[in-house]
Amino acid sequence: MCKPECDEWDDSVGSVPQVIEQRVYEDARGIFAEIWQRERQAVPSNICQINHSTSVKNTIRGLHWQVAPHGIGKYVTCLRGMIDDVVVDLRKRSKTFGQWKAYTLTPNNPDNIRKSVWVPSGFAHGFVALAETPSEVMYMQDGLWHKDAERSLRWDDPDVGINWGVSYSSCPFVISKKDSEAPFLQDLTDHDLFL
């Protein structure tokens, strides 16, 4: 059965995704924004890897995570364009297990506020690029990438039922072979999930 978009994450079994807002300052030179500051953010301060990607419109990246003991949290910021950043709860003891939520991220908010999303370990993460020009995404991680710990969830899993905001039949997505062949939630084992 398709799960609805999550209204509120179950925080009784650990850390949950959070939206972090930053003020963007703009003048004739361009813009300045403080994306992250260890003392002010309610996220771990042990960032040890920073990744950057560009994605053409309708590209889906994900849904990815790493299993214990190499679980990682990601602090995601859109630097150019627009994305829907999608998070799926993979904590088996959680009341929101298998539920998803999308956060629209863009650097160009009219209120001069830029939003980032903290995705803690225990959640799958992915996004779809929505802008006509390539979208640039930077995400900082509190752990290093470990190939053997990496897992993927199928982007179009009918049991999860993510609304990617675009109809696949009217506008095919750009998806890697690895992501298009990822397993469905029902095919994951306890070793792939968070207990």
C-alpha contacts under 8 A as a table, 3 or more apart, distances in Angstrom:
res1	aa1	res2	aa2	distance
1	M	158	P	7.32
1	M	159	D	5.09
1	M	160	V	7.73
2	C	158	P	5.78
2	C	159	D	4.38
2	C	160	V	5.23
2	C	161	G	4.91
3	K	98	G	7.10
3	K	99	Q	5.73
3	K	100	W	7.73
3	K	159	D	6.36
3	K	160	V	5.12
3	K	161	G	5.86
4	P	99	Q	6.52
4	P	100	W	7.28
4	P	160	V	7.78
4	P	161	G	7.21
5	E	99	Q	6.20
5	E	100	W	5.15
5	E	101	K	5.22
5	E	102	A	7.77
5	E	162	I	7.41
6	C	9	W	6.64
6	C	96	T	7.23
6	C	99	Q	5.65
6	C	100	W	5.48
6	C	101	K	5.37
7	D	101	K	7.73
9	W	16	V	6.39
9	W	17	P	7.72
9	W	96	T	6.21
10	D	13	V	6.99
10	D	16	V	7.38
10	D	94	S	6.04
10	D	95	K	5.92
10	D	96	T	5.83
11	D	14	G	5.44
11	D	15	S	6.08
11	D	16	V	5.94
12	S	94	S	7.50
13	V	91	R	7.90
13	V	93	R	7.03
13	V	94	S	6.21
15	S	120	P	6.36
16	V	119	V	7.07
16	V	120	P	6.22
17	P	87	V	7.98
17	P	117	V	6.80
17	P	118	W	5.30
17	P	119	V	4.72
17	P	120	P	6.11
18	Q	117	V	5.65
18	Q	118	W	5.15
18	Q	119	V	7.02
19	V	115	K	6.41
19	V	116	S	5.75
19	V	117	V	4.60
19	V	118	W	6.43
20	I	41	Q	7.61
20	I	115	K	5.57
20	I	116	S	5.15
20	I	117	V	6.01
20	I	118	W	7.36
21	E	113	I	6.20
21	E	114	R	5.62
21	E	115	K	4.49
21	E	116	S	6.36
22	Q	33	A	6.71
22	Q	34	E	6.43
22	Q	35	I	6.37
22	Q	113	I	5.51
22	Q	114	R	5.15
22	Q	115	K	6.30
22	Q	116	S	7.99
23	R	33	A	6.21
23	R	34	E	7.38
23	R	112	N	5.86
23	R	113	I	4.64
23	R	114	R	6.28
24	V	31	I	6.59
24	V	32	F	5.81
24	V	33	A	4.65
24	V	34	E	7.64
24	V	112	N	4.98
24	V	113	I	5.65
24	V	114	R	6.46
25	Y	31	I	5.43
25	Y	32	F	5.11
25	Y	33	A	6.24
25	Y	112	N	7.01
26	E	29	R	7.60
26	E	30	G	5.61
26	E	31	I	4.29
26	E	32	F	6.47
27	D	30	G	5.50
27	D	31	I	6.48
34	E	37	Q	7.30
35	I	77	T	7.75
35	I	116	S	7.88
36	W	40	R	7.92
36	W	41	Q	6.81
37	Q	40	R	5.54
37	Q	41	Q	6.00
38	R	41	Q	5.73
38	R	43	V	7.88
38	R	44	P	7.75
38	R	45	S	5.36
41	Q	44	P	7.97
43	V	118	W	6.97
44	P	47	I	7.26
44	P	142	D	7.12
45	S	142	D	7.64
46	N	142	D	5.39
46	N	143	G	7.98
47	I	50	I	7.87
47	I	140	M	6.31
47	I	141	Q	5.42
47	I	142	D	4.21
47	I	143	G	7.00
48	C	140	M	7.46
48	C	141	Q	6.10
48	C	142	D	5.46
48	C	143	G	5.95
48	C	144	L	6.80
49	Q	140	M	5.72
49	Q	141	Q	5.16
49	Q	142	D	6.85
49	Q	143	G	6.75
49	Q	144	L	6.19
50	I	138	M	7.06
50	I	139	Y	5.79
50	I	140	M	4.30
50	I	141	Q	6.21
51	N	138	M	5.57
51	N	139	Y	5.27
51	N	140	M	6.23
52	H	136	E	7.15
52	H	137	V	5.66
52	H	138	M	4.42
52	H	139	Y	6.52
53	S	136	E	5.66
53	S	137	V	5.31
53	S	138	M	6.58
54	T	134	P	5.95
54	T	135	S	5.39
54	T	136	E	4.40
54	T	137	V	6.36
55	S	59	T	5.94
55	S	129	A	6.14
55	S	134	P	5.16
55	S	135	S	5.26
55	S	136	E	6.63
56	V	59	T	5.79
56	V	129	A	6.42
56	V	131	A	7.77
56	V	132	E	7.56
56	V	133	T	6.59
56	V	134	P	4.39
56	V	135	S	6.45
57	K	128	V	7.85
57	K	129	A	5.01
57	K	130	L	5.22
57	K	131	A	5.60
57	K	132	E	5.71
57	K	133	T	6.79
57	K	134	P	6.29
57	K	135	S	7.48
58	N	128	V	5.96
58	N	129	A	5.22
58	N	130	L	5.91
58	N	166	V	7.89
58	N	171	C	7.66
58	N	172	P	7.32
58	N	173	F	4.95
58	N	174	V	5.99
59	T	128	V	5.44
59	T	129	A	5.37
59	T	173	F	5.55
59	T	174	V	4.35
59	T	175	I	6.02
60	I	126	G	7.14
60	I	127	F	5.65
60	I	128	V	4.36
60	I	129	A	6.72
60	I	155	W	7.91
60	I	173	F	6.56
60	I	174	V	6.15
60	I	175	I	5.49
61	R	126	G	5.24
61	R	127	F	5.45
61	R	128	V	6.50
61	R	175	I	6.75
61	R	176	S	7.64
61	R	179	D	7.35
62	G	124	A	7.91
62	G	125	H	6.13
62	G	126	G	4.01
62	G	127	F	6.55
62	G	152	S	6.82
62	G	153	L	7.34
62	G	154	R	7.96
62	G	155	W	6.83
62	G	179	D	6.21
63	L	87	V	7.99
63	L	124	A	5.50
63	L	125	H	4.90
63	L	126	G	4.44
63	L	127	F	7.75
63	L	152	S	5.45
63	L	153	L	5.21
63	L	154	R	6.75
63	L	155	W	6.20
63	L	179	D	7.33
64	H	124	A	5.10
64	H	125	H	5.23
64	H	126	G	6.42
64	H	150	E	7.05
64	H	151	R	5.74
64	H	152	S	4.57
64	H	153	L	6.58
65	W	71	G	7.14
65	W	72	I	7.30
65	W	121	S	7.55
65	W	122	G	7.78
65	W	123	F	6.75
65	W	124	A	5.04
65	W	125	H	6.55
65	W	150	E	5.80
65	W	151	R	5.44
65	W	152	S	6.56
66	Q	70	H	5.96
66	Q	71	G	4.70
66	Q	72	I	6.33
66	Q	121	S	7.72
66	Q	145	W	7.97
66	Q	146	H	7.57
66	Q	149	A	4.97
66	Q	150	E	4.36
66	Q	151	R	5.78
67	V	70	H	5.66
67	V	71	G	4.91
67	V	149	A	5.25
67	V	150	E	6.64
67	V	151	R	7.24
67	V	191	H	7.52
67	V	192	D	6.24
67	V	193	L	6.85
67	V	194	F	7.33
68	A	71	G	4.91
68	A	149	A	7.36
68	A	194	F	7.85
70	H	143	G	7.07
70	H	144	L	7.68
70	H	145	W	7.94
70	H	146	H	6.98
70	H	149	A	6.33
71	G	121	S	5.30
71	G	122	G	7.36
71	G	143	G	7.24
71	G	149	A	7.85
72	I	120	P	6.73
72	I	121	S	4.93
72	I	141	Q	6.38
72	I	142	D	5.75
72	I	143	G	5.09
72	I	144	L	7.48
73	G	118	W	7.16
73	G	119	V	5.43
73	G	120	P	4.04
73	G	121	S	4.78
73	G	141	Q	5.59
73	G	142	D	5.55
73	G	143	G	7.17
74	K	117	V	7.96
74	K	118	W	5.79
74	K	119	V	5.05
74	K	120	P	6.35
74	K	121	S	8.00
74	K	139	Y	6.04
74	K	140	M	5.54
74	K	141	Q	4.59
74	K	142	D	6.79
75	Y	116	S	6.81
75	Y	117	V	5.69
75	Y	118	W	4.44
75	Y	119	V	6.26
75	Y	139	Y	5.21
75	Y	140	M	5.06
75	Y	141	Q	6.43
76	V	116	S	5.43
76	V	117	V	5.18
76	V	118	W	6.39
76	V	119	V	7.72
76	V	137	V	7.12
76	V	138	M	6.02
76	V	139	Y	4.32
76	V	140	M	6.69
77	T	105	L	7.04
77	T	106	T	7.94
77	T	115	K	7.07
77	T	116	S	4.72
77	T	117	V	6.88
77	T	137	V	5.80
77	T	138	M	5.36
77	T	139	Y	6.11
78	C	81	G	7.14
78	C	82	M	6.70
78	C	83	I	7.07
78	C	105	L	5.73
78	C	106	T	5.33
78	C	107	P	6.12
78	C	116	S	7.39
78	C	135	S	7.29
78	C	136	E	5.88
78	C	137	V	4.47
78	C	138	M	6.35
79	L	106	T	6.89
79	L	107	P	5.60
79	L	135	S	7.47
79	L	136	E	5.30
79	L	137	V	5.71
79	L	138	M	6.94
80	R	106	T	6.65
80	R	107	P	6.08
80	R	134	P	7.58
80	R	135	S	5.15
80	R	136	E	4.89
80	R	137	V	7.25
81	G	106	T	6.05
81	G	107	P	7.29
81	G	129	A	7.71
81	G	130	L	7.32
81	G	131	A	5.09
81	G	132	E	7.71
81	G	133	T	6.52
81	G	134	P	6.35
81	G	135	S	4.21
81	G	136	E	6.52
82	M	104	T	7.16
82	M	105	L	5.75
82	M	106	T	4.58
82	M	107	P	7.65
82	M	129	A	6.11
82	M	130	L	5.38
82	M	131	A	5.26
82	M	135	S	5.90
83	I	104	T	5.78
83	I	105	L	5.39
83	I	106	T	6.67
83	I	127	F	6.27
83	I	128	V	5.47
83	I	129	A	4.56
83	I	130	L	5.36
83	I	131	A	7.41
83	I	135	S	7.09
84	D	102	A	5.73
84	D	103	Y	5.41
84	D	104	T	4.43
84	D	105	L	6.24
84	D	127	F	5.47
84	D	128	V	5.46
84	D	129	A	6.84
84	D	130	L	7.28
84	D	164	W	7.47
85	D	102	A	5.32
85	D	103	Y	4.99
85	D	104	T	6.14
85	D	105	L	6.86
85	D	125	H	7.50
85	D	126	G	6.06
85	D	127	F	4.34
85	D	128	V	6.79
86	V	100	W	6.86
86	V	101	K	5.68
86	V	102	A	4.35
86	V	103	Y	6.43
86	V	125	H	5.82
86	V	126	G	5.21
86	V	127	F	5.36
87	V	100	W	5.43
87	V	101	K	5.43
87	V	102	A	6.47
87	V	119	V	7.32
87	V	123	F	6.26
87	V	124	A	5.60
87	V	125	H	4.77
87	V	126	G	6.63
88	V	97	F	7.81
88	V	98	G	6.03
88	V	99	Q	5.64
88	V	100	W	4.26
88	V	101	K	6.71
88	V	123	F	5.36
88	V	124	A	5.00
88	V	125	H	6.63
89	D	94	S	7.84
89	D	96	T	6.39
89	D	97	F	4.99
89	D	98	G	5.24
89	D	99	Q	5.72
89	D	100	W	6.44
89	D	122	G	6.58
89	D	123	F	4.70
89	D	124	A	6.60
90	L	97	F	5.55
90	L	98	G	5.99
90	L	122	G	5.54
90	L	123	F	5.19
90	L	124	A	6.69
90	L	193	L	5.75
90	L	194	F	6.02
91	R	94	S	5.41
91	R	97	F	5.72
91	R	122	G	5.58
91	R	123	F	7.20
91	R	193	L	6.51
91	R	194	F	4.62
91	R	195	L	5.81
92	K	97	F	5.73
92	K	193	L	6.98
92	K	194	F	6.02
92	K	195	L	5.25
93	R	97	F	7.21
93	R	195	L	6.22
94	S	97	F	5.15
96	T	99	Q	5.40
98	G	160	V	6.00
98	G	185	L	7.70
99	Q	160	V	6.38
100	W	160	V	7.18
100	W	162	I	6.74
103	Y	117	V	7.68
105	L	114	R	7.68
105	L	115	K	6.14
105	L	116	S	6.86
106	T	109	N	6.67
106	T	114	R	6.87
106	T	115	K	7.35
107	P	114	R	5.47
107	P	115	K	7.70
108	N	112	N	7.34
108	N	114	R	7.27
109	N	112	N	5.59
109	N	113	I	5.99
109	N	114	R	6.42
110	P	113	I	7.59
119	V	123	F	6.78
119	V	125	H	7.32
120	P	123	F	6.45
122	G	193	L	7.55
122	G	194	F	5.77
124	A	152	S	7.66
124	A	153	L	7.44
128	V	164	W	6.92
129	A	134	P	7.55
129	A	135	S	5.98
130	L	135	S	7.58
131	A	134	P	6.59
131	A	135	S	6.40
141	Q	144	L	7.08
145	W	150	E	7.69
146	H	149	A	5.36
146	H	150	E	6.35
147	K	150	E	5.34
151	R	192	D	6.87
152	S	179	D	6.86
152	S	182	A	5.54
152	S	183	P	6.90
153	L	157	D	7.71
153	L	179	D	7.53
153	L	182	A	5.34
153	L	183	P	5.49
153	L	184	F	5.83
153	L	185	L	6.51
154	R	157	D	5.38
154	R	179	D	6.41
154	R	180	S	6.54
154	R	181	E	6.91
154	R	182	A	4.65
154	R	183	P	5.42
154	R	184	F	5.30
154	R	185	L	7.63
155	W	162	I	7.56
155	W	179	D	7.15
155	W	180	S	7.24
155	W	182	A	7.89
156	D	160	V	7.85
156	D	161	G	6.79
156	D	162	I	6.86
157	D	160	V	5.49
157	D	161	G	6.07
157	D	162	I	7.65
157	D	184	F	5.62
157	D	185	L	7.08
158	P	161	G	4.82
158	P	162	I	7.96
159	D	185	L	7.28
160	V	185	L	7.63
163	N	166	V	7.69
164	W	167	S	7.73
166	V	170	S	7.97
166	V	171	C	7.16
167	S	170	S	5.45
167	S	171	C	6.13
167	S	172	P	7.75
168	Y	171	C	5.12
168	Y	172	P	4.80
168	Y	173	F	6.34
169	S	172	P	6.16
175	I	179	D	6.38
175	I	180	S	6.21
176	S	179	D	5.27
176	S	180	S	6.15
177	K	180	S	5.13
177	K	181	E	6.16
178	K	181	E	5.38
178	K	182	A	6.17
179	D	182	A	5.12
183	P	187	D	6.06
183	P	188	L	6.92
184	F	187	D	5.36
184	F	188	L	6.86
185	L	188	L	5.45
188	L	191	H	7.86
188	L	192	D	5.82
188	L	193	L	7.23
189	T	192	D	5.27
189	T	193	L	6.70
190	D	193	L	5.13
190	D	194	F	7.15
190	D	195	L	7.15
191	H	194	F	7.69
